[in-house]
Amino acid sequence: MKTRTFKVDGMICNQCLANVKKTLRLWLTVVFTAIFGMANASNAQWYGYALYTSDGASWQNHFVSFNTQNPDAVQTVSETLPTIWAATYLDGYVWFVTQTRSLCKAPFDETTQTIGAYETVVPTLEQYNLYIDMAYNPADGMMYYLCQDSQYNMYLKRSSLAAPSEVETLGMFGVKMWTLAINAQGQAYGVAYEGGNLHQINLSDASTTVVGATGKEVWYTQSMAFDLETGELFWAQFATTADHGFYQVNTETGEATLIGEIGAGTQLAGLFMVSEATPPAPVVIDEIYMEGFTAPEWGEHPDFALEVASDAHYYIDAVDWLWSDGITNGALTEEDVFNNEDLSYYMIITISPEDGYCFTDATTVFYNGDAAPLAQGYVTALGKFMALTINYYVTDPTIGIDEQTAESIAIWPNPTTDVLYLDVIEGTAVSVFDMTGRMVMQQRYEGKIDVSELSAGIYAVKAEGFTVRFVKE
């Protein structure tokens, strides 16, 4: 009878792995969609200065707030202010220019979402030009202004916040531009008075390129800004008491789509979003160390007691043992045992990073400090790391222990406590392996093998091309 040996295969079978990954990814897709896919549009919070309301509502001459999905629900977020024609937000402050050309800033409280008492930064930016819109350019760190002189000529200007009083004129617009908005990439857009067309603006010289018609009239004060999360362009449009609203503008075609009315016909200056503080980049984890794992043996229960080091920046969510016959997969419970040599067994560990840390698909998992990785895995849509162990095949240890054939070599005593004898000539290379496939001894045979230092368990001896198992008691 040919002796069957325990085997640890270094690669999980392709069909098993494909089945497991397919099931896991499907489950994660459903969960991810359920958690993050409910909303089909951004519901950003917007702010702006209420320059005028058609019914004299109480928020006139205040900064107000509303959200994208319900712009009619306006809330006051500041005290009464001087007349403001341009405003934007940057680094915890609302910056604005008054009708008298004073550059001011007021702190924004992120907890209460209110705007505090303002201070004057520059008493008078210029003597004659009116500042009718402004936007910060994150691409170059400069503040840009849309200005108008007494002859109704429109100019593009800028200054640095380090020297805000030093205003540089970049060029004169060829059209009467009424709004200015700059996205995160430094691309600028505005709507012109004549025709209500959306233009892309060259920030170096104020030249413009027509994108397309908004389909709306443009009178009085207007304001535009980008949604900082989605990159979409929005417009607080006002023409008459009967023609006004909050619009989303297509930067490819210029088309303006009405979202709703801002309060009771509010003419809004200085539309802006409040950007959240940029969190620091997460620390990348590319090695995971597990302790407590032992390879499965016949008749043993699955090992769920994995741990990580106390100072690790990740933790174990779940440990799952599964079986596979190459086509069908199933799960093992803590009451089950490894007792089917026709199945392969493998383990899946779900690991989550602590806040401020993240995994990569190249992350390697090590067990019990072993320098050779025993798992492969991938990062899920939820940022968790799914580590899949290699296959483990187990066989009944009672088979072949006391039986030898012409196709094998004789060993005795079996079981043994200290010495093992082999029916091979002296000088033969002999190797001893444990049940994980790790070599624990290697020597030339000199009449016996001293195995007294080995721990109790099942081992395999390899000599002269044959493999024979023995039990160390």
Phi and psi in degrees as a GROMACS rama.xvg file:
@    title "Ramachandran Plot"
@    xaxis  label "Phi"
@    yaxis  label "Psi"
@TYPE xy
-76.3152  131.565  LYS-2
-73.483  131.044  THR-3
-95.796  138.118  ARG-4
-116.932  152.997  THR-5
-64.8001  142.287  PHE-6
-138.34  134.491  LYS-7
-113.25  117.333  VAL-8
-93.9617  131.798  ASP-9
-75.954  -8.66247  GLY-10
-128.784  133.422  MET-11
-69.223  143.222  ILE-12
-64.8843  138.98  CYS-13
-57.3392  -42.6697  ASN-14
-65.6783  -43.2178  GLN-15
-60.9364  -48.8322  CYS-16
-62.3491  -40.1856  LEU-17
-62.4694  -43.5919  ALA-18
-62.3551  -45.6177  ASN-19
-64.687  -48.3446  VAL-20
-62.5713  -38.8876  LYS-21
-61.533  -44.8499  LYS-22
-64.8042  -45.0979  THR-23
-64.828  -43.6249  LEU-24
-66.9555  -36.8904  ARG-25
-62.3175  -45.6514  LEU-26
-62.9377  -43.3997  TRP-27
-66.7539  -34.9283  LEU-28
-63.3859  -42.4466  THR-29
-62.5533  -45.8134  VAL-30
-64.6258  -45.3436  VAL-31
-60.9351  -41.582  PHE-32
-66.0115  -40.4392  THR-33
-65.0893  -36.1325  ALA-34
-82.5188  -44.2117  ILE-35
-108.83  -8.22113  PHE-36
-103.512  12.099  GLY-37
-71.8554  -44.4494  MET-38
-85.5847  132.736  ALA-39
-103.703  5.83272  ASN-40
-153.193  153.223  ALA-41
-69.7836  141.776  SER-42
-117.197  61.2428  ASN-43
-68.5588  153.14  ALA-44
-95.6874  130.096  GLN-45
-116.163  156.236  TRP-46
-137.021  155.683  TYR-47
-176.78  167.003  GLY-48
-95.6014  124.268  TYR-49
-80.9781  94.5859  ALA-50
-73.4748  -30.9133  LEU-51
-158.806  144.065  TYR-52
-128.824  137.841  THR-53
-64.8499  -24.3385  SER-54
-112.24  17.5741  ASP-55
65.8057  35.5602  GLY-56
-60.4635  158.734  ALA-57
-65.7419  -16.3478  SER-58
-89.6337  5.2291  TRP-59
-61.7332  137.806  GLN-60
69.2393  22.9288  ASN-61
-123.07  159.001  HIS-62
-77.512  138.096  PHE-63
-125.557  167.381  VAL-64
-134.861  147.224  SER-65
-158.823  168.26  PHE-66
-115.99  165.292  ASN-67
-59.3391  -42.5546  THR-68
-78.8435  -14.7216  GLN-69
-145.704  68.4711  ASN-70
-67.1126  -16.161  PRO-71
-70.8958  -23.912  ASP-72
-86.1676  92.806  ALA-73
-100.861  138.126  VAL-74
-125.457  141.532  GLN-75
-78.0198  134.626  THR-76
-126.393  14.0365  VAL-77
-151.403  168.887  SER-78
-78.9458  172.98  GLU-79
-60.6556  136.843  THR-80
-126.397  163.334  LEU-81
-65.0726  163.636  PRO-82
-60.9879  126.848  THR-83
-119.563  136.691  ILE-84
-115.338  -12.0931  TRP-85
-147.854  141.99  ALA-86
-160.044  156.702  ALA-87
-161.027  176.009  THR-88
-121.182  144.433  TYR-89
-161.327  123.607  LEU-90
50.4343  50.6733  ASP-91
87.3711  1.3744  GLY-92
-131.01  145.414  TYR-93
-94.1436  119.753  VAL-94
-98.6549  139.002  TRP-95
-153.241  158.237  PHE-96
-117.378  129.608  VAL-97
-84.7643  172.86  THR-98
-62.6883  -24.8247  GLN-99
-91.9328  13.549  THR-100
73.3423  24.0804  ARG-101
-88.1711  132.26  SER-102
-91.1334  123.842  LEU-103
-129.857  165.612  CYS-104
-143.644  148.558  LYS-105
-135.896  139.082  ALA-106
-70.6425  141.732  PRO-107
-105.102  123.708  PHE-108
-89.4067  110.201  ASP-109
-68.3686  -27.6077  GLU-110
-71.2869  -49.2607  THR-111
-93.1965  -10.8508  THR-112
55.5191  45.4582  GLN-113
-124.619  161.922  THR-114
-110.178  125.96  ILE-115
-85.7382  -168.979  GLY-116
-64.2062  139.559  ALA-117
-94.588  161.315  TYR-118
-127.85  149.866  GLU-119
-86.8969  124.369  THR-120
-90.9281  -47.428  VAL-121
-129.97  116.424  VAL-122
-58.2091  -41.6  PRO-123
-144.354  112.262  THR-124
-66.9863  -48.6359  LEU-125
-148.288  159.667  GLU-126
-78.0323  -36.4907  GLN-127
-118.547  -30.0235  TYR-128
-74.3854  141.542  ASN-129
-94.8436  136.39  LEU-130
-99.4276  106.037  TYR-131
-103.519  -9.00645  ILE-132
-164.046  157.482  ASP-133
-152.127  155.164  MET-134
-156.686  141.641  ALA-135
-89.2023  137.266  TYR-136
-103.518  106.122  ASN-137
-68.0593  -16.5151  PRO-138
-73.3453  -29.8836  ALA-139
-127.403  -1.36418  ASP-140
72.3107  23.9812  GLY-141
-112.5  152.799  MET-142
-96.9096  128.082  MET-143
-108.69  145.077  TYR-144
-127.996  144.871  TYR-145
-105.633  117.545  LEU-146
-122.577  158.323  CYS-147
-136.092  132.761  GLN-148
-93.6243  -176.374  ASP-149
-67.9321  -17.0363  SER-150
-96.7238  11.9717  GLN-151
67.1569  20.5453  TYR-152
-78.8515  144.531  ASN-153
-110.476  134.396  MET-154
-126.548  152.546  TYR-155
-106.896  126.328  LEU-156
-133.239  167.773  LYS-157
-155.119  162.251  ARG-158
-153.785  161.148  SER-159
-93.2412  153.374  SER-160
-73.415  -17.3623  LEU-161
-71.714  -31.3927  ALA-162
-137.538  69.4474  ALA-163
-65.3415  -22.0991  PRO-164
-78.1123  -14.6011  SER-165
-90.9396  88.2667  GLU-166
-91.9815  128.165  VAL-167
-105.796  130.324  GLU-168
-86.6862  123.785  THR-169
-95.4163  -26.6964  LEU-170
166.665  168.27  GLY-171
-105.831  134.573  MET-172
-70.111  144.986  PHE-173
-82.1277  -9.32016  GLY-174
-130.673  162.116  VAL-175
-80.3922  98.763  LYS-176
-87.5268  133.456  MET-177
-113.777  -10.1538  TRP-178
-139.852  160.904  THR-179
-146.042  124.184  LEU-180
-138.974  138.037  ALA-181
-128.272  130.021  ILE-182
-89.4832  -178.154  ASN-183
-65.2  -22.6504  ALA-184
-90.0473  1.07351  GLN-185
84.4701  15.9143  GLY-186
-89.8471  132.879  GLN-187
-112.946  144.283  ALA-188
-138.362  158.379  TYR-189
-162.06  162.023  GLY-190
-108.361  131.477  VAL-191
-89.7487  152.548  ALA-192
-63.009  -50.4055  TYR-193
-76.4872  120.047  GLU-194
83.3838  -14.8087  GLY-195
64.1979  33.4871  GLY-196
-85.3579  145.181  ASN-197
-83.1803  132.849  LEU-198
-120.635  145.625  HIS-199
-91.7556  135.358  GLN-200
-108.777  131.984  ILE-201
-84.2449  114.608  ASN-202
-74.9099  -6.14887  LEU-203
-87.7462  -29.0081  SER-204
-142.652  4.82027  ASP-205
73.2816  10.038  ALA-206
-71.6065  153.442  SER-207
-132.424  157.033  THR-208
-127.667  128.043  THR-209
-69.7338  128.8  VAL-210
-90.3725  -48.0351  VAL-211
166.174  173.688  GLY-212
-80.7623  136.365  ALA-213
-77.4133  -23.6471  THR-214
83.9609  8.85492  GLY-215
-125.733  152.841  LYS-216
-78.4678  154.656  GLU-217
-129.652  103.884  VAL-218
-125.904  162.356  TRP-219
56.1957  -157.717  TYR-220
-79.3617  134.746  THR-221
-123.704  169.314  GLN-222
-157.625  140.081  SER-223
-132.541  154.083  MET-224
-161.156  158.35  ALA-225
-94.8201  142.02  PHE-226
-69.9259  117.904  ASP-227
-70.4221  -17.4384  LEU-228
-91.1514  -39.4324  GLU-229
-103.243  -17.9591  THR-230
79.3614  9.48218  GLY-231
-85.6409  150.731  GLU-232
-97.7065  134.307  LEU-233
-127.029  154.287  PHE-234
-140.156  126.615  TRP-235
-94.4028  95.8499  ALA-236
-94.4298  140.021  GLN-237
-147.057  124.37  PHE-238
-119.745  -56.2559  ALA-239
-139.194  176.606  THR-240
-64.0346  -15.7279  THR-241
-105.482  -5.72012  ALA-242
-132.696  93.3225  ASP-243
-163.511  161.902  HIS-244
163.615  178.635  GLY-245
-105.933  122.938  PHE-246
-124.105  149.71  TYR-247
-100.625  133.212  GLN-248
-115.09  129.891  VAL-249
-79.8085  117.055  ASN-250
-77.181  -4.58647  THR-251
-93.2489  -33.5605  GLU-252
-117.317  -20.0193  THR-253
88.8329  -10.3834  GLY-254
-63.0591  134.307  GLU-255
-105.527  127.023  ALA-256
-110.847  123.927  THR-257
-69.1136  131.366  LEU-258
-99.997  -41.6247  ILE-259
167.578  178.481  GLY-260
-84.7103  141.476  GLU-261
-89.1847  103.614  ILE-262
56.8203  -146.662  GLY-263
-91.4614  66.909  ALA-264
66.8547  55.1641  GLY-265
-86.2581  130.372  THR-266
-90.5165  112.14  GLN-267
-107.45  130.227  LEU-268
-108.556  149.374  ALA-269
66.5928  48.1772  GLY-270
-63.7411  134.351  LEU-271
-158.803  160.486  PHE-272
-106.77  158.473  MET-273
-103.131  112.802  VAL-274
-75.9601  139.873  SER-275
-74.9425  152.424  GLU-276
-59.3315  133.762  ALA-277
-72.387  117.431  THR-278
-69.9528  153.333  PRO-279
-63.6042  151.155  PRO-280
-61.0742  136.243  ALA-281
-65.3619  149.414  PRO-282
-78.776  128.554  VAL-283
-82.7021  129.459  VAL-284
-102.57  122.237  ILE-285
-120.668  4.09305  ASP-286
-139.982  131.964  GLU-287
-120.342  130.31  ILE-288
-114.069  126.531  TYR-289
-112.921  148.142  MET-290
-127.342  151.133  GLU-291
101.361  -5.52986  GLY-292
-80.5582  136.072  PHE-293
-130.037  146.52  THR-294
-66.1705  145.502  ALA-295
-70.361  143.478  PRO-296
-128.282  158.065  GLU-297
-53.3022  128.97  TRP-298
82.8724  -5.30572  GLY-299
-85.3808  161.654  GLU-300
-87.1854  154.918  HIS-301
-59.3762  145.384  PRO-302
-95.9041  110.459  ASP-303
-106.298  0.864594  PHE-304
-91.6165  50.6252  ALA-305
-80.0393  147.879  LEU-306
-136.021  163.73  GLU-307
-120.592  163.654  VAL-308
-61.8805  150.566  ALA-309
-63.8282  -26.5413  SER-310
-98.9715  12.0747  ASP-311
-72.7493  150.302  ALA-312
-101.45  38.6731  HIS-313
-155.144  161.975  TYR-314
-144.005  159.009  TYR-315
-87.5205  124.312  ILE-316
-83.6599  -44.3428  ASP-317
-158.719  150.468  ALA-318
-124.347  123.987  VAL-319
-128.463  127.027  ASP-320
-97.497  137.818  TRP-321
-132.421  160.136  LEU-322
-121.93  161.118  TRP-323
-152.474  140.865  SER-324
-104.075  16.2707  ASP-325
98.2005  -20.527  GLY-326
-124.945  -47.5688  ILE-327
-104.419  141.687  THR-328
-113.748  147.844  ASN-329
-147.446  161.817  GLY-330
-102.32  149.918  ALA-331
-105.535  145.638  LEU-332
-102.177  174.223  THR-333
-67.0832  -19.7741  GLU-334
-84.2496  -17.5014  GLU-335
-75.3764  165.192  ASP-336
-132.243  160.653  VAL-337
-83.4451  102.86  PHE-338
-145.519  25.9496  ASN-339
-132.854  107.635  ASN-340
-76.3949  -6.44657  GLU-341
-90.4001  -1.46535  ASP-342
-111.179  157.875  LEU-343
-108.772  145.664  SER-344
-116.38  143.197  TYR-345
-152.311  166.813  TYR-346
-127.665  142.641  MET-347
-122.233  125.451  ILE-348
-114.242  130.65  ILE-349
-102.536  119.962  THR-350
-120.919  134.766  ILE-351
-112.132  142.255  SER-352
-83.2973  154.08  PRO-353
-70.813  164.555  GLU-354
-57.2327  136.213  ASP-355
89.3353  2.0586  GLY-356
-128.708  157.378  TYR-357
-150.236  160.229  CYS-358
-102.825  165.099  PHE-359
-125.312  162.911  THR-360
-64.4859  -16.4248  ASP-361
-88.5254  3.78807  ALA-362
-60.4235  135.898  THR-363
-110.592  140.099  THR-364
-107.837  132.343  VAL-365
-118.823  142.522  PHE-366
-112.513  133.077  TYR-367
52.5859  35.5083  ASN-368
74.5469  4.72801  GLY-369
-64.025  127.993  ASP-370
-69.3556  -19.1689  ALA-371
-92.7391  118.587  ALA-372
-64.779  140.399  PRO-373
-113.627  14.3099  LEU-374
-147.258  154.143  ALA-375
-124.411  161.401  GLN-376
-170.862  -169.508  GLY-377
-157.815  159.355  TYR-378
-86.5217  132.179  VAL-379
-83.2693  173.197  THR-380
-63.1216  -24.0097  ALA-381
-91.9751  7.34878  LEU-382
85.8611  1.45195  GLY-383
-82.8082  158.429  LYS-384
-106.908  124.121  PHE-385
-100.867  108.908  MET-386
-97.9486  124.015  ALA-387
-108.821  121.894  LEU-388
-75.4012  170.504  THR-389
-71.3703  168.471  ILE-390
-71.5102  147.506  ASN-391
-125.677  125.151  TYR-392
-109.14  129.177  TYR-393
-119.664  149.154  VAL-394
-129.023  160.142  THR-395
-64.7365  118.196  ASP-396
-69.7044  -14.1249  PRO-397
-79.7237  -15.2769  THR-398
-78.7579  124.171  ILE-399
83.594  2.66169  GLY-400
-67.7599  -42.1427  ILE-401
-107.469  12.4849  ASP-402
-115.609  133.237  GLU-403
-126.656  148.708  GLN-404
-132.007  176.337  THR-405
-65.9971  -17.2271  ALA-406
-89.5202  3.54559  GLU-407
-129.791  -170.259  SER-408
-123.356  153.428  ILE-409
-85.8135  138.988  ALA-410
-132.93  146.663  ILE-411
-160.674  157.285  TRP-412
-73.3177  157.525  PRO-413
-144.503  105.055  ASN-414
-72.3835  165.774  PRO-415
-135.402  162.739  THR-416
-112.945  -27.9014  THR-417
-145.102  -39.1191  ASP-418
-124.041  143.81  VAL-419
-128.357  133.761  LEU-420
-111.37  143.214  TYR-421
-124.988  147.878  LEU-422
-88.2373  64.6445  ASP-423
-135.723  160.28  VAL-424
-75.6828  152.311  ILE-425
-64.6142  146.298  GLU-426
94.4093  -7.51894  GLY-427
-68.7887  136.264  THR-428
-69.7677  128.417  ALA-429
-126.899  134.724  VAL-430
-126.281  143.589  SER-431
-121.752  132.677  VAL-432
-123.692  145.704  PHE-433
-87.0465  -176.747  ASP-434
-78.624  -2.35273  MET-435
-91.8361  -2.80846  THR-436
89.396  4.94516  GLY-437
-83.2023  130.427  ARG-438
-71.9949  125.274  MET-439
-109.592  -18.3938  VAL-440
-148.409  149.97  MET-441
-155.016  124.383  GLN-442
-161.926  174.596  GLN-443
-90.504  137.199  ARG-444
-72.5212  127.878  TYR-445
-128.986  49.8075  GLU-446
92.6855  -19.2986  GLY-447
-167.968  167.583  LYS-448
-125.073  127.107  ILE-449
-87.5224  110.106  ASP-450
-112.747  19.6428  VAL-451
-65.9849  -25.7396  SER-452
-83.7693  -8.13197  GLU-453
-76.1032  147.068  LEU-454
-72.4748  156.605  SER-455
-60.8473  139.871  ALA-456
156.773  -170.654  GLY-457
-101.837  133.972  ILE-458
-131.817  165.733  TYR-459
-124.109  132.546  ALA-460
-103.466  131.433  VAL-461
-115.644  124.381  LYS-462
-156.333  140.543  ALA-463
52.6325  31.3747  GLU-464
84.0187  -0.91896  GLY-465
-106.837  154.408  PHE-466
-125.002  125.244  THR-467
-131.206  136.411  VAL-468
-94.3129  152.464  ARG-469
-143.742  162.531  PHE-470
-108.903  126.865  VAL-471
-98.8736  120.564  LYS-472
